[in-house]
Amino acid sequence: MAPTAVAMLRFFPLLLLLTACGRQLAPPVPGPEADRGPHQATAAPGTAIYTVDSQASLLAVTVRRAGLMARLGHDHVVASRTLSGHVAPSAGSADLSFRLDQMTVDESQLLRDAGIEKQPSPEAVAGTRTNMLGPVLEAQRYPMVTLHAQQQADGRLGVAVTLHGSTRWLALPAAVRIDTDQVIASGTARLKQTDFGITPFSVGGGLLSVQDELEVRYHVVARR
């Protein structure tokens, strides 16, 4: 197996947890909302609900190589273009989800947007994606990733990410614009794998490795 494919296998679960783009917080005490399913934004009757526009929304994670032999590896961009869900602006909440088996690996334009010049071969991309969805993420058993966001007093979003049967709470810096027709939330973040207790993948004593820091970019559009 190529080093880059192995790297994706080792840390891809973290990438999805990082879609919330923030540092991990202590999990909240379970309450009556714990059983709420996806796409059920917390809102009183009569509250305006906006529906996520999947075609206009994007979540992309850039993974970069490191080490003295980094030139032998590849940088990658993993993305979701199938975000779905609802937003309740007046309640400061949202529920989103996406399927793991609909994620893309190394789209040409996203690679260029990330400043990555080298495009992996179709065979390499297919192999990476197959390994990613198989033994690591168990996508057939846990096909969905869900996110519940709630606006915090400091202006950030508290986001509960449920992946692979587990839920974690994260803090999310966000730029949010709301008008009568749509809601747009976007932002970027740089996080470290080690902050989540994961050792970055490396071979040859670190001669070829994956950078601890990950770059996350998101743009969510919801329309009324």
C-alpha positions in Angstrom: 0.0 0.0 0.0 1.3 3.5 -0.9 2.4 5.7 2.0 -0.2 8.3 1.2 -3.0 5.7 1.3 -1.8 4.4 4.6 -1.7 7.9 6.0 -5.4 8.4 5.0 -6.3 5.2 6.7 -4.6 6.2 9.9 -6.1 9.6 10.5 -9.2 10.0 8.3 -11.6 9.5 11.2 -10.1 12.6 12.7 -10.7 14.6 9.6 -14.4 14.1 9.9 -14.5 15.0 13.5 -12.7 18.1 12.5 -15.5 19.2 10.2 -16.6 21.2 13.2 -13.3 23.2 12.9 -12.6 23.7 16.6 -11.0 22.4 19.8 -12.7 19.6 21.7 -14.9 20.6 24.6 -16.2 18.5 27.5 -19.4 16.6 26.5 -22.6 18.1 27.9 -24.8 16.3 30.4 -27.4 14.3 28.4 -30.8 15.9 28.3 -34.2 15.6 26.7 -32.6 16.8 23.4 -30.2 13.8 23.2 -32.6 11.7 21.2 -33.3 14.4 18.6 -32.6 13.1 15.1 -30.8 15.0 12.3 -32.5 17.9 10.5 -34.6 18.8 13.5 -33.4 22.3 14.3 -34.4 23.5 17.8 -37.1 26.0 17.2 -40.4 27.1 18.5 -43.5 26.7 16.4 -43.7 29.4 13.7 -39.9 29.9 13.7 -38.5 30.4 10.2 -36.6 27.3 9.0 -34.0 27.5 6.3 -33.1 24.4 4.2 -29.4 23.7 3.4 -28.6 24.0 -0.3 -26.3 21.1 -0.9 -25.1 22.3 -4.3 -24.0 25.6 -2.9 -22.4 24.2 0.3 -18.9 22.7 0.8 -16.8 21.2 3.5 -13.1 20.5 2.6 -10.2 19.2 4.7 -6.6 19.6 3.4 -4.0 17.2 4.7 -0.3 18.0 4.0 2.8 15.9 4.0 6.0 16.5 6.1 9.5 15.0 6.7 12.8 15.1 4.9 11.3 12.8 2.2 8.0 14.6 1.9 8.5 14.9 -1.8 7.7 11.2 -2.1 4.2 11.7 -0.7 1.1 13.6 -1.7 -1.1 16.3 -0.1 -4.8 15.5 -0.2 -8.2 17.3 0.0 -11.2 15.3 1.2 -14.6 17.0 0.7 -18.3 16.7 1.2 -20.7 18.4 -1.4 -23.8 16.6 -0.1 -24.5 18.5 3.2 -28.2 18.5 4.0 -30.2 19.7 6.9 -32.0 22.8 8.3 -31.1 26.0 10.1 -33.3 28.0 12.6 -31.6 31.4 12.8 -33.8 32.9 15.5 -33.1 29.9 17.7 -29.4 30.0 16.8 -29.4 26.3 16.0 -28.9 24.0 13.0 -28.9 20.2 12.2 -26.7 19.0 9.3 -25.7 15.6 8.0 -23.8 13.9 5.1 -23.0 10.4 3.9 -19.5 9.1 4.1 -19.8 7.2 0.9 -20.6 10.4 -1.0 -17.4 12.2 0.0 -14.8 13.0 -2.6 -11.0 12.7 -2.6 -8.7 15.0 -4.5 -11.0 17.0 -6.7 -8.9 18.9 -9.2 -10.3 22.3 -8.4 -10.2 21.8 -4.6 -6.5 20.7 -4.9 -5.8 23.9 -6.9 -7.7 26.0 -4.3 -5.5 24.5 -1.6 -2.4 25.3 -3.6 -1.7 21.6 -4.4 -0.2 21.3 -7.9 0.1 17.5 -8.2 -3.0 15.5 -9.2 -2.9 11.9 -8.1 -3.8 9.3 -10.7 -7.5 8.0 -10.9 -6.2 4.6 -9.6 -4.5 6.2 -6.6 -7.6 8.3 -5.8 -9.9 5.2 -6.1 -7.6 3.2 -3.9 -7.4 5.8 -1.2 -11.2 6.2 -1.2 -11.8 2.5 -0.9 -9.5 2.1 2.0 -10.9 5.2 3.7 -14.5 3.9 3.6 -13.7 0.3 4.4 -11.9 -1.0 7.5 -11.4 2.4 9.2 -14.7 4.2 8.9 -16.9 1.1 8.5 -19.2 3.2 6.3 -21.6 0.4 5.7 -22.3 0.1 9.4 -22.1 3.9 10.2 -23.0 5.6 6.9 -23.9 9.0 8.3 -22.1 11.9 10.0 -24.5 14.3 11.8 -23.8 17.7 13.3 -26.0 19.7 15.7 -24.9 23.4 16.1 -26.0 25.8 18.8 -24.9 29.5 19.0 -22.8 30.3 22.1 -22.7 33.6 24.1 -19.2 34.3 22.7 -20.5 34.3 19.1 -19.0 30.9 18.3 -21.0 27.7 17.6 -21.0 24.7 19.8 -21.2 21.7 17.5 -22.0 18.1 18.4 -20.4 15.8 15.8 -21.7 12.2 15.7 -19.4 9.8 13.7 -18.9 6.1 13.9 -21.4 5.7 16.8 -19.7 8.4 19.0 -20.5 12.0 19.7 -18.0 14.8 20.5 -18.6 18.5 21.2 -16.4 21.1 19.5 -16.1 24.9 19.3 -16.5 26.4 15.9 -15.4 29.9 14.8 -17.8 31.1 12.2 -18.8 34.1 10.0 -22.6 34.1 9.7 -24.7 36.2 7.4 -28.5 36.1 7.7 -31.1 37.8 5.6 -34.8 37.1 4.7 -33.9 34.7 2.0 -30.8 32.8 3.1 -28.2 32.0 5.8 -24.5 31.7 5.0 -22.0 30.4 7.4 -18.3 30.0 6.5 -14.9 29.8 8.1 -11.5 28.1 8.3 -9.5 26.6 11.1 -6.1 25.0 11.7 -6.1 22.2 14.2 -3.6 19.6 15.4 -4.2 15.8 15.4 -2.3 15.5 18.7 -4.9 17.7 20.4 -7.3 14.7 19.8 -4.8 12.2 21.2 -3.8 11.0 17.7 -0.1 10.6 16.7 0.5 11.8 13.1 1.3 9.0 10.7 5.0 8.6 9.8 7.4 6.1 8.3 11.2 5.8 8.3 11.5 7.4 11.7 9.7 10.5 10.5 11.4 10.8 7.1 8.0 10.7 5.5 5.0 11.8 7.6 1.8 13.7 7.8 1.8 17.2 9.3 0.1 17.4 12.7 -1.8 20.4 11.6 -4.9 20.1 9.4 -6.6 22.8 7.4 -10.5 22.9 7.4 -12.6 25.1 5.2 -16.4 25.1 5.2 -19.1 27.1 3.4 -22.8 26.3 4.3 -25.7 28.0 2.5 -29.3 27.5 3.7 -32.3 29.0 1.9 -35.7 29.8 3.2 
